[in-house]
Amino acid sequence: MPYVTPEARARLDTGEPPSAAGELNYAVTRLVDSYLARLAGQEGRTRYAHINEVIGVLECAKLELYRRIASPYEDEKIAENGDVYTKR
């Protein structure tokens, strides 16, 4: 959960980059919360469509991170250490 110390919140809320996973979670949560609050303010309430939209964005960001960062890293490690899967 994104429950970091008040000191960390103060740093992050002024735009300092996160330095730990919990801080990253907090920063992402605050960004999502502000987006949902803006939409709710425009429409008078939070709607399922807003929540669904945010979840879709987070999922796409996750997939792009995997595609661009994790997958090439794994390929390097396969070349370095050998594959664990049987070639088919």
N, C-alpha and C positions, 0 to 999 in steps of 0.2 A: 504494500500500500504506500501511497505517497506521503507518509507522515514523517517529515524531516524536522530538524530542530528549527526554532524560530530564527536563529542566526543564518542557517542555510536558506530558509525561505526569503529572508531579507536580501541575501546575495542574489538568489535566483530571480526574484521578482524585479530586480534592477537590470536584468539581462546578462548576468554573469553565466558562463556556460557551466553545466553540471559537471561534477567531478566524481560522481559515484552513481551506481545504478538507481538507488533510491531517489537521488536528486534528479536524475533523468526522468524517472516516473513522475515525480512531482511537477517538473516543468511541462511535460506532455499533458498531465492532468489539468494543470492551470490553463493551458492553451485550449484544450477541449472544453473546459468549463466556461471560459470566456466566449467561445464560439457559440455554445448552446445557450448561454445567457443572452447574447445578442439576438439570436433567432427567436427565443422566447419573448424577448422584449418587443420585437417587431410584430409577432403574431399573438401576443397576450398569454401564451403558454408554451410549454415544451410539448412537442408532438413526437409520436413514434417515428415518423419520417426523419426527424432531426437526429434522433438517436441512431437509427439505422444508417443514415448518411455518414455519421462520424465513425461508426464501427466499420463501414466499408472503406473509408479513407485510411483508418488504422491498419486494416487488413492489407490494403494495397501497398501501404508504406512498408509493412513487414515483408511482403513478397518481394518488393523491389530491393530491399536491404539484402534479403537472401540471394536474389539473382545477381546483384552487382558486387556484393562483398563476401558473403559466406560461401557461395558456390565456387568462385575462383580460389578462395583460400583452401577449401577442401580439395580441389584439383591439385593445388601445389603440394599438399600433404600426401596425397595418393602418389604423386610422382616421387616425392622424397622418401616415403616409408613403405610403399607398396599397397596394393589394393587388398581389401578384405573380401570382396565379392568374387565369386567364380565367374569367369568369362563365359558368356553364352552365345 
